[in-house]
């Protein structure tokens, strides 16, 4: 067991000071391979060795007699395997013969199994590297002097309420299905075992990979600097932060061959208790949480749901006669594809995914994108305001000046150098949050500002949305990098923003062809956040 020291929110809702937060470190891919190799090693005791050494001629004689049989048997086995492979490929054309221990996830590229569908699961897609028109490498003759990561937690079980609905949907099918159509028979034997809200093993490894990738990208700073780390207070977010630190630490050990870096690192945890000031978890703006604006995202989704799901629902009901599934049930069955996939430790694609076509997955992805855009992003009048607090904290870090904000920031934490260090030797920051909050923060920062209001009646791909989608912006283990860099010949430092490996153009501050804005221009472009957004409308 490893422990990470967690500094808690000193607001009275949590006990002040440091507390030990225990967690079980999971095996890295390399360690897992070594473990398998160790277990597969043949252990021969001394008595067996003595017998073998004492009868070499007997074994050699038997070997000659059996060699011919062995060759014939081997050829027979190979023929059978080839036949089975062809048979499986014929019956199940989507089934690959990859090694059973091969993960679908990697440090550099993220999730890459069947990307034609897995990259279209909205916020339930596992992180994958989004193709960037601007090179992601640090520009020539530039040096990164500051790097902030804002990360979503890793892949998880469904939320408690959704897990209950998914379980009820499966129970309904089992109770009323008169038969199961071709490709649906696996549901008959499927047992719903997904939990609720917790990080999956696959999600833990995602975060370890993320920590390693961050270290490697910012090695020039990370070799001598430990990031200042904060986490929103939900268990899966805290655990994600801890696993990220494990990946960062392991990468540093591999690089420097030393372990005296203060690991486990301290993590400032900000409470999610109702009424808490927390820039990594919305909840204070009552008009946004409970007013008219709280229903805009759901309304946009319901309109699109009524357009793209009826034909799918009809097909499902033809193959599951007697069940009478609704359009909402169709979404639940589609949800079971990504959730069962990330419940597999290696992220192997779930059979539920094959129930739907590629075009249907594109429509599903757009359904989830509408929910984020109109629920928390540009499409919601108060959505961007929920990201103002973090934006002002980022400005403070970039400019090494005190936080100036009157929205969701925690003034107790942000005024202390222990819980919100600014400048000095602190050049690396890591914050861990949720998809909804990251969507609001991106809007407050002016990112994806070229995206026109999304249609809720016509599917729009990322070309039409100018690069915006839920899967591209806030998948499981999403990460945004905010970089500050000094470049030869430039009097002022530059800022770049990279979301899931895609360099964003920063049009609001006049970004150049390398995606850079001058620091002063970047800060000037954030006038919406610096003026408090529409916080005055939160309590009207």
NORZIKA-V937515 format. One record per helix or strand of 3 or more residues. SS is the DSSP state (a for helix, b for strand). FROM is the first residue (numbers start at 1). LEN is the number of residues. If there is no record, write none. Layout:
# NORZIKA-V937515
[[SS/FROM/LEN] [SS/FROM/LEN]]
This chain:
# NORZIKA-V937515
[[b/2/7] [b/18/6] [a/29/12] [a/46/9] [a/56/36] [a/115/4] [a/122/3] [b/142/11] [a/160/17] [a/185/5] [a/201/17] [a/219/4] [b/228/5] [a/235/22] [b/267/4] [a/286/5] [a/292/17] [a/310/10] [a/327/17] [a/351/5] [a/358/19] [a/384/16] [a/411/4] [b/428/6] [a/435/10] [a/470/4] [b/479/9] [b/494/6] [a/507/3] [a/519/6] [a/527/4] [a/535/3]]
